[in-house]
């Protein structure tokens, strides 16, 4: 089997593991385990907590002492064991602790997957920029496939989703040990804990423009966590009124349209950047979040199904236009000496602080609009839409940036 095919399988499994539960776990915890919105939000917030330090710690271990493919593999083996126990947890305290541990071992593997892929491709003489994207897209396909498997098997409100993820994680963990060796460089180049955490880039906070950008990165990171946490629970709540509808029977398939949209919007980013510039592209993302949440509030599985589908399609713009454009903004604005650290700081603000704030805040909003166990989803989604609208307007007012077409030229090819 060729090395590119082997990396394709690795990337497919990497995101199959996550896709098995990330979108559907909220529904399982609310419908089956009867957790409150606050409890579900806090469990999803564990990914934000883990993202603050674990990717950096595992990265240093892989840089300094242990082969990257082994760190990657052991993380998945440990994750498989934890996922098995998570499937058996029925009380909030146990589930919270186990999911925190799962997050601590899964979140670093996202970066380690890239590290192993880059290292192996380089060893074999491939062009990383040309050959990695077609491999990585199979990660998204793996995520979508997992959602469909869980949906068609009717496991969206069952612990079986965690068992499926556990088996996939174990297979990937063992498979990783067969990959070509990715030995640590044992050099000090960018290897300090502070650098890996992105703390070297804190000098960027001296610039008002960058300070504002990182604050809004955190606020947008919160928006992403909201739909991961409460998208499927929202659809499950229509079961009494629209039990035979497609959206209630197959919430995973409906939600997977978001991931499909994501892959398509990635392709048009170069055009939008060239045409409108980074600030306007990021503004499009922010107002796309308003539509994402607002359409959820207006839609239903019957006559309003098209509104839900449109919301899924808009997700691709909402997610990609800020995350990818924001990463390019950091790349063009940061000094070459601290670019890696600046990207680390960008990830901490979005996937760390932002995810934690989104998980906790959205849980509080859901509980606020829940009376006698009945959730007022329209008020919930309109509140999230109002939040996104305020963030977008504030960004438009406070973020000052003049489009530099020359700075973007290297990203247009």
MOKA-V317649 format. One record per residue. N is the residue number from 1. RES is the residue in three letters. OMEGA is omega in degrees with one decimal (999 if undefined). D_LAST is the distance of its C-alpha to the last C-alpha in Angstrom with 1 decimal. Layout:
N	RES	OMEGA	D_LAST
N	RES	OMEGA	D_LAST
This chain:
1	UNK	-178.9	30.8
2	UNK	-175.5	27.4
3	UNK	178.8	25.7
4	UNK	176.3	22.6
5	UNK	179.0	25.2
6	UNK	177.5	27.1
7	UNK	176.8	24.2
8	UNK	178.0	23.5
9	UNK	179.8	27.2
10	UNK	179.8	27.1
11	UNK	177.5	24.2
12	UNK	-178.6	26.0
13	UNK	-179.6	29.3
14	UNK	-177.0	27.9
15	UNK	170.4	27.0
16	UNK	178.8	29.9
17	UNK	-177.1	32.2
18	UNK	-177.5	30.9
19	UNK	179.9	30.6
20	UNK	-174.9	34.3
21	UNK	-170.7	35.6
22	UNK	-175.9	33.1
23	UNK	-173.4	33.5
24	UNK	-175.7	37.0
25	UNK	179.5	38.8
26	UNK	177.9	39.6
27	UNK	178.4	41.4
28	UNK	-176.9	43.3
29	UNK	-179.3	44.5
30	UNK	-175.1	45.5
31	UNK	-173.7	47.0
32	UNK	-177.0	48.6
33	UNK	177.0	49.1
34	UNK	176.0	49.9
35	UNK	175.6	48.0
36	UNK	177.0	47.6
37	UNK	178.7	44.4
38	UNK	179.2	44.7
39	UNK	178.5	45.1
40	UNK	179.2	42.1
41	UNK	-179.0	40.0
42	UNK	177.2	41.2
43	UNK	176.0	40.4
44	UNK	179.6	36.8
45	UNK	178.2	36.7
46	UNK	177.4	37.4
47	UNK	176.7	33.7
48	UNK	178.6	33.1
49	UNK	-178.2	35.9
50	UNK	-176.8	34.6
51	UNK	-179.8	31.1
52	UNK	-174.0	32.6
53	UNK	-173.2	33.7
54	UNK	177.2	33.5
55	UNK	178.9	29.8
56	UNK	-178.8	30.4
57	UNK	179.3	33.7
58	UNK	177.6	32.5
59	UNK	178.4	29.6
60	UNK	178.1	32.1
61	UNK	179.4	34.3
62	UNK	178.8	31.5
63	UNK	-168.3	30.5
64	UNK	-165.4	34.1
65	UNK	-171.4	36.6
66	UNK	177.6	35.6
67	UNK	-176.8	33.1
68	UNK	-179.0	30.1
69	UNK	177.9	30.8
70	UNK	175.6	34.4
71	UNK	178.6	33.8
72	UNK	-178.1	31.5
73	UNK	-179.5	34.2
74	UNK	178.3	37.1
75	UNK	-179.3	35.4
76	UNK	177.1	35.1
77	UNK	177.4	38.7
78	UNK	178.1	40.1
79	UNK	179.7	38.1
80	UNK	179.0	39.6
81	UNK	-179.0	43.1
82	UNK	178.2	42.4
83	UNK	177.4	41.1
84	UNK	179.4	44.3
85	UNK	178.4	46.4
86	UNK	-179.9	44.4
87	UNK	-178.2	45.3
88	UNK	-179.5	48.9
89	UNK	-179.8	48.8
90	UNK	178.7	50.4
91	UNK	-173.9	51.1
92	UNK	-175.8	48.7
93	UNK	179.9	49.5
94	UNK	-179.1	48.8
95	UNK	-179.2	45.7
96	UNK	-178.2	44.3
97	UNK	-178.1	45.0
98	UNK	-179.9	43.6
99	UNK	174.3	40.4
100	UNK	178.9	39.9
101	UNK	177.2	40.3
102	UNK	178.1	37.9
103	UNK	-178.8	35.3
104	UNK	179.7	36.0
105	UNK	178.6	35.2
106	UNK	-174.0	32.5
107	UNK	177.3	30.1
108	UNK	-176.4	29.6
109	UNK	177.6	28.6
110	UNK	177.3	25.4
111	UNK	-179.5	24.1
112	UNK	175.8	26.1
113	UNK	177.5	24.5
114	UNK	-178.7	21.1
115	UNK	180.0	23.1
116	UNK	-178.9	24.8
117	UNK	-179.8	21.8
118	UNK	-176.9	19.8
119	UNK	-178.2	23.0
120	UNK	178.8	24.0
121	UNK	179.1	20.7
122	UNK	179.0	20.8
123	UNK	-175.8	24.5
124	UNK	174.9	23.9
125	UNK	179.2	21.3
126	UNK	175.9	18.3
127	UNK	-174.0	14.7
128	UNK	-177.2	14.4
129	UNK	-178.2	10.7
130	UNK	-169.0	10.8
131	UNK	-177.9	14.4
132	UNK	-177.1	15.2
133	UNK	178.2	13.5
134	UNK	176.4	15.6
135	UNK	-175.9	18.5
136	UNK	-178.7	18.2
137	UNK	176.8	18.2
138	UNK	172.1	21.7
139	UNK	177.6	22.7
140	UNK	177.1	22.4
141	UNK	176.9	24.2
142	UNK	178.8	26.8
143	UNK	-179.7	27.3
144	UNK	179.5	27.8
145	UNK	179.3	30.1
146	UNK	178.7	32.2
147	UNK	-179.9	32.7
148	UNK	178.8	33.8
149	UNK	-179.8	36.2
150	UNK	-179.0	37.8
151	UNK	-177.1	38.1
152	UNK	177.7	39.6
153	UNK	180.0	41.9
154	UNK	179.5	43.0
155	UNK	-176.2	42.4
156	UNK	176.4	40.6
157	UNK	-177.9	43.8
158	UNK	175.9	45.0
159	UNK	179.4	44.7
160	UNK	178.5	43.6
161	UNK	179.2	40.0
162	UNK	175.4	40.5
163	UNK	177.9	42.2
164	UNK	178.2	39.4
165	UNK	179.5	36.9
166	UNK	179.9	39.4
167	UNK	179.8	39.6
168	UNK	179.5	35.8
169	UNK	178.6	35.5
170	UNK	178.5	38.3
171	UNK	179.9	36.8
172	UNK	-180.0	33.4
173	UNK	179.0	35.3
174	UNK	179.8	37.3
175	UNK	-177.1	34.4
176	UNK	-178.7	32.4
177	UNK	178.2	35.2
178	UNK	-178.9	34.5
179	UNK	176.2	30.9
180	UNK	-175.8	30.4
181	UNK	176.3	31.6
182	UNK	-171.4	29.2
183	UNK	176.8	31.6
184	UNK	-178.8	31.7
185	UNK	-178.7	30.8
186	UNK	178.0	33.9
187	UNK	-179.5	32.4
188	UNK	-176.5	32.6
189	UNK	178.5	28.9
190	UNK	-171.0	27.8
191	UNK	-179.7	30.5
192	UNK	-178.8	32.9
193	UNK	-179.9	33.7
194	UNK	178.4	33.0
195	UNK	-178.7	29.5
196	UNK	178.8	28.7
197	UNK	-178.5	30.0
198	UNK	-174.6	27.8
199	UNK	175.0	30.9
200	UNK	-175.3	29.8
201	UNK	-179.8	27.4
202	UNK	175.5	30.5
203	UNK	179.7	30.5
204	UNK	-179.9	27.8
205	UNK	174.9	30.6
206	UNK	177.8	32.1
207	UNK	-178.3	29.5
208	UNK	-178.8	30.5
209	UNK	-177.9	27.0
210	UNK	177.5	26.0
211	UNK	179.1	29.3
212	UNK	-179.6	28.9
213	UNK	-177.6	25.4
214	UNK	176.1	26.8
215	UNK	179.7	29.8
216	UNK	173.9	27.8
217	UNK	178.1	25.7
218	UNK	-178.4	29.1
219	UNK	177.7	30.3
220	UNK	175.5	27.3
221	UNK	177.5	27.7
222	UNK	-180.0	31.2
223	UNK	-179.9	30.1
224	UNK	-177.1	28.2
225	UNK	-177.8	31.3
226	UNK	-176.7	33.5
227	UNK	174.9	32.2
228	UNK	-173.3	32.0
229	UNK	-168.2	35.7
230	UNK	178.7	37.4
231	UNK	-178.5	35.4
232	UNK	175.4	37.5
233	UNK	177.5	40.8
234	UNK	-179.2	40.5
235	UNK	179.7	40.3
236	UNK	-177.5	43.2
237	UNK	176.2	45.4
238	UNK	-172.7	45.6
239	UNK	-177.1	47.4
240	UNK	-174.4	50.8
241	UNK	-176.4	50.0
242	UNK	-173.6	47.4
243	UNK	-176.1	48.2
244	UNK	-177.3	47.3
245	UNK	179.8	44.0
246	UNK	-175.9	40.7
247	UNK	179.9	39.3
248	UNK	-179.9	42.3
249	UNK	-176.2	42.5
250	UNK	-179.6	38.8
251	UNK	179.8	37.3
252	UNK	179.0	34.9
253	UNK	178.3	33.4
254	UNK	-179.6	33.2
255	UNK	-177.7	31.5
256	UNK	175.6	29.0
257	UNK	178.0	27.5
258	UNK	-179.7	25.9
259	UNK	176.5	24.0
260	UNK	178.7	23.0
261	UNK	-179.7	21.8
262	UNK	-178.5	19.8
263	UNK	-179.6	17.7
264	UNK	-177.6	17.1
265	UNK	175.7	16.2
266	UNK	-175.4	13.4
267	UNK	-175.2	11.6
268	UNK	-178.8	12.2
269	UNK	179.3	11.4
270	UNK	179.0	8.1
271	UNK	-177.4	10.5
272	UNK	178.2	13.4
273	UNK	-178.7	12.0
274	UNK	-175.3	11.1
275	UNK	-170.5	14.5
276	UNK	-177.3	16.8
277	UNK	-172.2	15.7
278	UNK	-176.3	16.3
279	UNK	-178.3	20.1
280	UNK	178.4	20.3
281	UNK	178.7	17.9
282	UNK	175.7	20.2
283	UNK	176.4	23.2
284	UNK	177.6	22.2
285	UNK	-176.3	22.2
286	UNK	179.1	25.6
287	UNK	172.7	27.2
288	UNK	175.9	25.8
289	UNK	176.5	28.0
290	UNK	179.2	30.9
291	UNK	179.5	30.5
292	UNK	-178.1	30.0
293	UNK	-178.5	33.4
294	UNK	178.9	35.1
295	UNK	173.4	34.6
296	UNK	-178.9	36.0
297	UNK	-178.0	39.0
298	UNK	-172.9	39.5
299	UNK	173.2	38.9
300	UNK	-175.6	41.2
301	UNK	-177.2	41.3
302	UNK	-178.6	43.4
303	UNK	-179.1	42.8
304	UNK	-179.3	40.1
305	UNK	-179.2	38.0
306	UNK	177.1	35.4
307	UNK	177.6	34.9
308	UNK	178.5	34.3
309	UNK	178.1	31.7
310	UNK	177.1	30.0
311	UNK	179.0	30.0
312	UNK	-179.4	28.4
313	UNK	-179.1	25.5
314	UNK	178.9	25.1
315	UNK	-178.6	24.8
316	UNK	177.1	21.2
317	UNK	-177.6	20.3
318	UNK	-176.6	22.9
319	UNK	-172.3	21.6
320	UNK	-171.7	17.8
321	UNK	176.2	17.4
322	UNK	-174.5	19.4
323	UNK	-178.4	18.8
324	UNK	178.2	15.0
325	UNK	177.3	14.9
326	UNK	177.9	17.9
327	UNK	177.7	16.4
328	UNK	177.0	13.5
329	UNK	177.9	16.4
330	UNK	-178.5	18.4
331	UNK	-177.2	15.7
332	UNK	-174.4	15.6
333	UNK	-176.0	19.4
334	UNK	174.8	20.9
335	UNK	179.3	22.1
336	UNK	-178.0	20.5
337	UNK	-176.0	24.0
338	UNK	-177.2	24.0
339	UNK	179.5	20.5
340	UNK	178.8	21.5
341	UNK	180.0	24.7
342	UNK	176.9	23.1
343	UNK	176.6	21.0
344	UNK	178.8	24.3
345	UNK	177.5	26.0
346	UNK	179.6	23.6
347	UNK	178.5	24.3
348	UNK	-178.5	28.0
349	UNK	-177.8	28.2
350	UNK	-174.6	26.5
351	UNK	179.1	27.7
352	UNK	-178.4	30.8
353	UNK	-178.6	32.6
354	UNK	-180.0	30.9
355	UNK	179.3	31.7
356	UNK	-179.7	35.2
357	UNK	179.7	35.8
358	UNK	179.7	34.5
359	UNK	-177.9	36.7
360	UNK	-177.2	39.8
361	UNK	-179.1	39.5
362	UNK	176.8	38.8
363	UNK	179.7	41.7
364	UNK	179.4	44.0
365	UNK	-179.7	43.0
366	UNK	179.1	43.6
367	UNK	-179.8	47.0
368	UNK	-178.8	47.9
369	UNK	176.7	47.6
370	UNK	179.8	49.4
371	UNK	-179.1	53.1
372	UNK	177.2	55.4
373	UNK	-179.2	52.4
374	UNK	-177.3	50.9
375	UNK	175.3	47.5
376	UNK	-172.4	46.8
377	UNK	-179.5	43.2
378	UNK	177.9	42.7
379	UNK	179.2	43.7
380	UNK	-177.4	41.5
381	UNK	177.6	38.3
382	UNK	175.7	39.2
383	UNK	177.4	39.7
384	UNK	178.7	36.2
385	UNK	178.3	34.8
386	UNK	176.5	36.8
387	UNK	-179.0	35.5
388	UNK	178.8	31.8
389	UNK	178.4	32.8
390	UNK	178.9	34.5
391	UNK	-179.4	31.5
392	UNK	179.7	29.1
393	UNK	179.4	31.6
394	UNK	179.1	32.2
395	UNK	-179.9	28.5
396	UNK	-177.1	28.2
397	UNK	-168.8	31.3
398	UNK	-177.6	30.9
399	UNK	-179.0	27.2
400	UNK	-179.3	26.5
401	UNK	178.5	23.0
402	UNK	-176.7	21.6
403	UNK	178.1	18.0
404	UNK	-175.0	16.2
405	UNK	-179.8	13.3
406	UNK	179.8	12.8
407	UNK	-177.3	12.7
408	UNK	-172.5	9.8
409	UNK	-176.4	7.6
410	UNK	179.5	6.5
411	UNK	-175.5	5.6
412	UNK	-174.7	3.8
413	UNK	999	0.0
